[in-house]
Amino acid sequence: MAVRDAFVTHYLDTDSTSGTVSAYSSVTGQSYSMKCRDNGKYVTCTGGNNAIVYIS
């Protein structure tokens, strides 16, 4: 949920569906940089510890 929340904040701030977001992990206590890209059907965010997150 952290990546999705970071992406929503990015979108509301920039009106862009692509860009870099910072997502906080309550499990590790660290923030991770995630690069998000809109492919027209869903957004793919990659980064952190080789994480891939799909947002539709």
Secondary structure, DSSP 4 states (H G I P E B T S, - for coil): -HHHHHHHHHHHHH--S-EEEEEEETTTTEEEEEEEEE-SS-EEEEETTTEEEEE-
